[in-house]
Amino acid sequence: MFPSRHVFVTGWTVASQRQIAQDVLGITIGVKVSMPSSFRFLDNVALADLAFEAEGDSIEEVFYAATQAVIETIASSRTIDTSWERAIERSDRDLSELLFDWLSDIVYWKDAAGVVFHEAPLTVTKAGDDWVLRARLIGAPVDRQTQELRNDVKGITKHLYELKQDGASWKARVVLDV
């Protein structure tokens, strides 16, 4: 969906950081490419949780980057097939709540259907007073033999949660309960 993006990864071993960069971008850490959206993991935010910041030049791009961060936290998307799909539509007047609920949907479907995700194409549009998210979760049932599973994300937390416009770009900070 966004052909050029970069990822900042901290808080994991160097090998894990390189693998995530390779999985998400197909590049080696240290190579810069232009950025319509990105995410980076944050150190020292919470002891039993993982935190990340997502950035994008638009609302849709920051939603996409946050989505990718959650998907890649759960499993390497490169190792996930596309045999399972679920359409999701949500709306809310509060953009921050829409993002929170959407990320929570990803965790819900991981647990309810026992799946991990390859991708989640999405759109975010304004309809009157409401923001509308339309997305598709695409993935496959968990298979420990063929998939690189990373973390069992239990939920999205409100701890330090934030979505804000920063100049011409958008940023989200999210803490995941793992």
MOLINCOR-V43618 format. One line per field, one symbol per residue. psi: psi as a letter, one per 20 degrees, with the letter a starting at -180 (. if undefined). burial: # if it has 9 or more other ideal C-beta (glycine too) atoms within 8 Angstrom, else .. Layout:
psi->???
burial->???
This chain:
psi->gohprrppprirqgggghgggggghkrqpipprqohqrqqqpqkgqgjrqqqpqqqirghhhggghghggghhgqohhjprlipqppppqqqhohghggghghhgggghgghilrrqgrmqqqprpnciqpppprpppbqqpnihiqnqfqnphrpriojpppqpncirqqpppppo.
burial->....#.#.##.....##########.......#.########...#..#########.###################..#.#.#...#.###..##.##########.##..#.######.#.#.....###########.#....#.....#..##...#.#.....##########
